[in-house]
């Protein structure tokens, strides 16, 4: 056992995980140790293996080991690509913090946040703040904004592969550049599940001459791909129809499962398939829902909570449910058409059997494809 595993912080976190019947992966403990030694870096691990908690618990562990280094105020800024993820992430972190025994507060700041809450945050920042790239820039545009970040130790970019190479990714890079000006010793960490060019991705996120490290999980997740085809192969392609004739084949799959996510690639597709399923099986009324980023925040939250609790049988979704952590496993994931790339395929695959902080035991992933 190395010296880090003898520290007070590591022992507290390990005991907390053991009480929940789980144990840390090596990539998680490596992240905690490197974080405590002043490193920035990139964590790469399959969906559902606890990437989020690798960096989040690194901060908690470091605080428990060296509380004298931490002062009152914002300690970690967590950047997520989707505002629909913010609530899930904040809730998971807050529950962990309370169970560990700290009095920290995890806040959310995005377009769904109540103006009164935003005003309160300006007066007194929470210890951890979850933001989108756009919300970060709005925060940086406020008068005397440097005061928010004086005591910050780390900025984390979640799902970096979703932002890398896009305008929003550039927004993140510019925002981090400004934060580093305010706090020169700030740690910068990226988290991703599906990325091939790790070196380039880390260099874009952390182009600074500081200590940085790549941490890649050795664990792999088995994916069982089950294709579903029409009974008869037609001469003409399905252009414009998206395999609508297969709606009758989806119904028994949903009925046999406790919970299902039906992924589509566009908002119009999700709305069409929601109606197709209702038409194919009218008893689905009240048991299925539609989920995308333009739906009212309160309704999105209701849908997510009821899918997790089992009150909803299925949700037809766009990429708004691709990501996230605080989501109980769904039995079946159905992909309508081809996912936009292998990375997105694997991301959606991880939603089946995806469990908060529960190390997956090579859970079989049920995925239905139409080509």
N, C-alpha and C positions, 0 to 999 in steps of 0.2 A: 504493500500500500504506500503510495507516494505521500508527500507532505500535504498536498492539497486535500486529499481525502481524509486527513486528520483534522481539518479546520472545523470551526464551530458552524460556519455557514453551510458547508457541504453536509455535515451530519444532520442539521435541522431539515434541509431540503430532502435528503435521502429518507429521513424518518417520515416526513410528510407524505412522500410518494409511497413508501411501504405501507403506511396506514390506509392508502387508497388501493393497495394491492398491485402496485406497479413498481418498476425499477428503471432507473435512467439508462439510456443507451450510451455507448462510448462517445458518440459524436456530441451528445449533450454535455457530458462531463468535460470533454475536451474544450467545448465552447466556454463553459463556466471558468475553467482554469485559465484559458487564454485571455478572457475578458478581465479576470482579476490581475493578470500580468500586464495589462495595458494595451492589449492588441485590439485592432479593428479587424474585420474580415467578412467572409461569405460562408453561410451555412447552406449546404445542399443535401436534401434528404427527401425521400418519397413522401407523398401526401399521407397524412395520418400518423406520422412517426414522431410528432412532437417538435417540429422545427421552431414553432413560435415560442415554446417554453424553453428551448435551448438558449435563446438570447434573453428572454424575459427573466428567467430564473438566474441567469448569469448576473444580472443587476441585483437581484434580491440576495444572492449568495455573497456578492462583493460587499453589499451594505452590511450584511450580518457579520462578515469578517472584519470590516473596517468602517464601523459607523461614524467614527470621528472625521472621516473624509467627506461625509454628506451633511449638507445644511438644508434648512427648510426651503422648499420651492420645487420647481419642475426638475425632475431627474432624468426622465426618458421621454423622448418624442418618438411616437410610433406612426410611421407613414404607411397607409394602406391604399391600394388602388381603387377600391370600391367602398363607397360610403355605407352600403348595406352590410359590409363586414365589420364596421366599427363597433356596433353594439355587441356582436358576438365576441369580438376580441376583448373589449373592455369588461364585459360580464365575466368571461373566463378568468381574466387577470384579477378582477376584484374578488372573486370567490377564492382564488388561490391565496391572495394576500391576506384575506380575513382568516382563512384556515391556518395559515402559517403563523398568524398572530401579530401582524403589523397593522398600523392605523393609517396606511397610505390610501389615497383616493385615486381612482382611475377615471379620467374624464374623456369625453368625446367632443370633437369640434368639427362640424361639417355643415352642409346645407340643411340637414334635418334638425340641427341643434336649436333649441329654443333661445331666442335673443336674450332672455333674462339669464340663462345659463352662461352664454358667451360673455355677458357683462360681468358675471360673477367670476369667471375664469380670468378676466383681465385684472380684476382686483386681487385675486388670490389663485394662482395656478395650482392644479392638482399635481401630485407627484409624477403621474404618468398621463400623457395626453395623446389620444389617438386622433389622427388627422388624415385628410386626403391631401394630395399635392396642391389642389386649389386652395384649401383652407390654410395650408401652411403659408402660401404666398399672401393671403389676406392678413394673416397674423403678422407676417413680416412687414406689411405695409402700414401697420398701426404706428402711431406716434410713440416714440421712446420704446420701441419693441425690444430693444436689447435687454431690458430689465427682466423680461420673461425667462431668459435663457442663461442668466448668470451662473446658476448652480447646476446646470444640466450636465450629465455625465455621458449620455449616449443618444444617438439618433439611429433608428432602425427603419429600414425600408423593407416592408413585407412584400412577398410575391414580386421580386425585382424583375423576373422574366416578363411580367405583364406590362411593365413600364419601360424597360430597356429599349432604346431605339425609337421611342415615340416622343411627341411634344411634351407629354406629361412627364416622361422620364427626364427630359431636359429641365423641366420645372423643378424636379426633385434635385437634380445636380446643382442648379443655381441656388436653390434654397439651402442645401447643405453647405455650399461655398460661403454663403452669408453667415450661417450658424458657426462655421469654423472660424470665421473672423471674430465673432463674439466670444467663442470658447475654443481657443487654439488646441487644447488637449482633448477635445471631445472625441469619443469613440464612434466609429461609423460601421454599422453592420448591415449586411444584406441577407435576405432569406429567400430561398427559391427551391422549388421541387423539381422543376423540369428546365434545365438549361444545359447546353452542350459546351459553349465557349466560356468556361468558368473564368479563365485568366482574363479574357477581354472584358467580361461582365464585371469582374471585381475592379479592374483598372478604370473602367468608366465611372463606377460608383465611388471608388476611393483612389483618385489620381494623385494623392498626396504622399510625400516622403515620410511615412509613418510606419510603425510596426503593423503588419497585416498578415492574415493567414487564411488559407482555404480549409474548410472542415467539411468533409464529405462522408455521409453515412455509408457504412458497408452493407447495411441491410437492404434487401430488395423485397418487393411486393408482387406476389403472383396475381396475374390477371387472367381470368377465364372469359374469353370472348365467345359469346353465343350468337351467331348470326340468325336472323329470321328473314325468310324470303317469301315472296308471294307463291301461291299454289301453282300459278301458271305464269310463265315468262311472256310478257307482251312484246309486240313488235316495236311499238313506239315508246320513247322514254317517258319518265314521269314529270318532265319539266312543268313546273307550275302546280303540281299536285302533291309532291313531297310524300309519295307513298301512302296517300289517304286510304287506299283500299285495305291497308294493313291495320287500320284502327281496331277491327274486330279481333285481331291477334294480340293486341296490347291489353285489351280488357281482361282476359283470364290471367295474364301475367300480373297485372296490378291486383286483382282479386286474391291471388295466391300469396302475395307479399303483404307484410305488415305496413311497409312504407316504400314509396317509389318516387324517384325524380325522373321526369321525362325531359331530356335536354333537347333544345332546338338551337339553331344558330342566329335567329333573328326574332325581333319582337312580333312581327306579323305571323311568323311560323308558330310561335308559342300561342298566340291568340287563336289561330286556326285549329291547332291540335287540341286546345282546350274544348272548343266547340265540337270537334270530331269525336272526342271521347264521350262527351255528354250525349251526343246524338246516338252513338253506338251503344251506350249503356246509361239510360236516363237516371238510374238509381245512384249514379255518381254525384248527382246534385247535392251539394253540401259536404261532399267527401273529397272533392278535388279542388284545386285552386291554381291560379296563374301567378307567376312571380317574375318581375323584371324591374329594372332600376327606376322606371318612370312611375311605378305604382306608389301611392302615398306611403310615407314612412311607417305610419301606425299600422296600415294594412299589411305591409311587408313583414313587420315584426310579428303580427298576429299569425301570419302564414307560417313563418319560420318556427314559432313556438309550437303551433299545433301540428306541424309535420313531425317535430321532435317528440312531442308527447303522444303521437299516434292518433290524434283526433282527425287528422286529414289522412286520407288513404294515399293520395298522390299529389304532386305539384308539377305543373308544366312550366319549365323555366328556361330562360336564356342564360347567358354567362353570369348573371347575377348570383347564382348559387354555385358557380365553379369553385370558388375559393372559400376560405373560412376555417374556423377551428372548433367553435363551440356548437357542434352539430352532432347529435346522436346518430349512430350509423343508420343508414337506410338499407333495406334489404336488396333493392334492385335499382339499377341505374339504366335507363334506356336512352340511347342516342338516336335521334331521328336524322338521317342523312349522315354525311361525313363531318366529323369535327374539323375545325379549321387548324389542322396541324397536329403532329404527334404530341407536342407539349400539352395542348388543350385536351387531347384524348386521354392522356395519362392523368391530367388534373381532374377530369370528370370521373375517371375510373376510381380515383381515390375517395370519391364521395361514398362509395359503397363500402361499408365496414369502417368508415372514418370515425374515429372516436377521440375525444379530447383527452390528451395525455395518456391514453391507453396504448401501449406498444402493440401494433398489429401483429398477429400471428399468421402472416401470409394468408389473410382472409381472401376467400374466393370472391372475385368481382364478377357480378352478373351484368353483362352489357349487351344490348340488342342493337344491331346495326342494319341500316338500310343503305344500299349503295345505288 
